[in-house]
Amino acid sequence: MSLLALLAALLAQHARPVKGAQPLLAFYGRMCLSAAKRLNAGDRNSGILAWLVLAAALLVPVALVAALAAAIHPVVLWALEVALLYATLRFFSTTGSLRAIERSLRDGDTSAAASTLGLWRAEPLESDDAATIARHAAEHGLREAHQGTFAPLFWYLVLPGPLGLVLYPLALRAARSWEHLVEGEDRDFGWFAARAFHAIDWIPQHVSAFVFAVAGNFEDALYCWRTQAMQWTRPEEGIVLASGAGALGVKLGEVGAGEPPREDTLASLEGMLWRVLVVWMIVFLLAAALQVA
């Protein structure tokens, strides 16, 4: 059922892509800001309380709705999971953004490529250099593929029902939304959210890094993963980016191997992400076979 839900959600996204920022992720962001506004006392205890209240406020209703849907009929639960997969996964938005940037770079329109990248990252890129744009696009593509598709799929596979599809993006939003509170007077409030997300993302990071290696240059990916991951500004992201860069055979900042990325790197990255998605579908198929057995 999980594999069928995944296929149905991807087909729905392909037929009717989610336009602009995903409403569900925006809702998580508003919940995070609301929890911080009401519970931030500037210390670690208030940060722990806010994170637990936030998680309970979303996960408990989702669990109850999932239980009710399962009690009505398994197909109702399946439809709920399809809806959450459709609203959560960002695979097509990731590959579509990579394709649009690559097309602009091939046409020599670096301004359009930089604009597309800036909208995608929600952060302007102050450069019209093609190599710089390609590098930042490859970095963000790897990051988005992991955080927007493959890590949520891991938790969807591990946790019952749709809980994993809510837990992972919610923890990510809390960590990022409260990150600016790590410094200054409220520096302790975001401490727990950052560590909770690190724990939740630890296994998915390593799984994504390994599958990137399987889908690309295996030896270079493992070498870059082992020797370069800690050189990245965020070491937890370094695992994914170092392995992805090695798998593509390009240099992304201080991680990776080979030449700096060009526009054709983005096409290679898109192809690798499709292969990774196929690997995940095989994993879901094997999980379904084990359940039947």
N, C-alpha and C positions, 0 to 999 in steps of 0.2 A: 504493500500500500504506500510506503514511503517513496519508493522509486516512482510509482505512478503519480503520486502527488508532485514530486519534483518535475517529472516530464510535463505534467499538465500546467504547472506554474510557468515553466520556461516557454512552453508553447503560447501561453496567454501573454507573457511579456513580449514575445516575438511578434504576436499579432497586434497587441495593443500595448506599446511601451509606456512605462510610467514617465510622465512629462515633468521636467524640472526636478526640484528637490522632492524626495519621497516623503509623503505626508506622515507615514508612521515614524520615520526617524525624526522628523520635526516635532512630533508629539513627544517622543522620548526626551528630546532636548528641552522642551517646555517643562516637562515633569522634573527634570534634573534642576533646572533653574528655580522652579517653584520650591523644591525640597531644600535647596541651598538658602533661598531667601527666608524660609520659615525656621530652619533648624540650625543655621550656621552660627555657632557661638565662638568660633575662632580656635577651637581645640580639637584634638583627635577624637575624643569621645562623641562630640556632636557630629563629626564626620562619619563615624561608625554608625551612629543612630540614624543619620540621614540616609545612608546607603541601605541599611536594613529596611527602613520604612519604605523607601523608594522601591526596592526589590519586592517587598511584600505587597505593596499597593498595586503592582502590575502582575506579578507571577501568581498570586493567589486567585484573583479573578480569572486569569487565563486557565489555570488548572481546573477551576470550578466549571467554566464554560466548556472546556474540553471533556470533563467527566460527564456533563449533561449531554453534550453532543454524542458521546460514545453510548450513553444510555438510550438515547433516542434511536440511533442507528449508526453503524460504523461508517456509512457513506457520509453522514453529516459531519462526523469527526474528520474524515478525509477532505471534505470540502473546506472545513475550517483551516486545515493545514495547507491546502492549496492557496487559500486566500492570504495566509501569513507568509508563505514562501513568495508569492507574487509581490507582496508589499515590502519584503525584506531584502531579497537577493538583488544584487546590482551587477550581475554578469553582463547583461546586454548593454547597460549604460557604460560599463568599463570598456568593453570591446568597441562599442560605437564611438566613444570619445577618442580612443586610440586610433581608430580608422579615420576619423575626421581630422585629427591633428596630422596624421601621416599624409593624407590627401593634400592638405594645405601646404605642408613642407615640400611635397613633390611638385606642386604647382609654383613653388617659390614665394608663396604668400605667407611669410613668417609672421606678419602682424595678425592675420586671421588665426594662425596656429597658436600664437601666444594668447590671443583673446579666448580661444576655445579652452586652452589649458587653464587660464585664470578662472574662467567660469566653473570648470570641472573641480578645481582645487578650492574654490571659494577664496582664492588669494591671488592677486595679480602678479604676473611675472614681468619684472622690469628688464626685459631683454628681448631683442628680435633676432638673436643669434640662433641659427638653425640647430647647431649642435647642443646648445644649452637647453633649447626647448625640447629636443628629443630626449635628452638625459632626464630632465624633470618629468616628462611625460612617462618615460619608462619606469622611473622610480614610483610615481604615483599610481601607475597601472598595476605594478606588483603589489603595492600596499592596498589598493582598492580591491584587487582580486582576492587577496587573503581576507581582509576585514569585511568586505561586502558580500562575499560569496562562499569561500571555502571554509572559513572558520565557523560561520553560522551553520553550514551543512554538517560540520563535525558535531556540533552540539545538538543539531536536529536528529542526528543518528544516535547519539549517546543518551540523551534525556527522553523521557516518555512524552508522547504527543508533541505539541508545539512549544513546550517550555523553553527548549534550547534556542528557538528562533527569537524569543523575547529576551532571554537572559544575556546572550552575548552582545547584541547591539545596545542594550540598555547599559550594561557594564562599561562598554566602550564610550558611550555618550557621557556617562557620569564621570569617568576618568578624564575625558577631554574637557568637559564643561567646567569641572572643578579644578582643572590643572592650574589655571592662573591664580588659584587661591593657595597654591603651595608656597608662594613667597609673600612677604609682607606680614601684616598683622594676622592674617588668617592662614598663615602658611601650613598649619597643621590640619585644616579642615579637609583638604583633598588627599591627605596622606593615605587613608584607608582605601578610597576609591581607586587610586593608582595601583595599590598592591593587590586589591581584589581582582582588578582587570588583568594584572600581570599573571596571577595564579590561574584565572579562567582561560587566558590566551596561551599559556605556556605549552600545553600539548598541541593545540591547533597550529601554533607557530612551527613546531618541529615537524608536524605532519605536512603542512604546506611546503616547507623547505624540502622535505624528502620527495614529495610528489613533483615539485618543480624539477628536481634532479632527474627523476624518472622520465619526465616529459621532455627534457632537454639534454644538455651535455652533462652526463652523470658525474664523471670524474672531476671536472672543473667546478661543478656545483658543490660537491662535497668538500673539495679543497677550500674553496672560498668560504663556505659555511664554517668550517673548522678554524680557519686561520684569520678571518677578517671580520666576523660578525660583531665583535666587541669594539671595532673601530668606528661603528656608526654612532651618530649622536644619540639615538635611542637604541641601546643594545638589543632590546626585544624586537625592534623592527629590523635590526641588522641581520638577524638569522634569515628572515624571509628575503630581504633585499640582496644579501650576499649570495645566497643559494640561487635566487632568480637571475642575478647578473651572471653568475658562473654558468648557469644552464643556458643562457643566451649567448655567452661568449663575448660579453661587453664589459666595459668599465663604467661603473656608476659611482662617481666620487672616489672614495677610498676603498670601495669594495668591487669585486668582479675581476674579470680577466679578459685581456684582449684590447680592442680598439674602443674609443668612445662611441656611444650610440649614434646612429643616423636615422633617417626616416624609415629605411628598410628594417631597422631594429624593431620599430613599432609593429610592423607587419609580422615579424618573427614572434614577437611577444604575443600578439593576438592569436597566432596559430598555436603557440605553446599553451595558452590559457584554454583553448578548445580541447587540446589533448588532456589537460588536467581535469577538465570537466568530464570527459569520457572516463577517466580513471575513477572519479568519484561515482559515476553512474554504475561502474562495475562493482565498486565497493557496496553500493546500495543493493545491487542485484545479489551479491553474495550474502549480505545480511538477510535479505528476504529468503534466500534459499535455506540458510541456517534456521530461520524461524519455522519454515515449513517442515524441515527435517526434524 
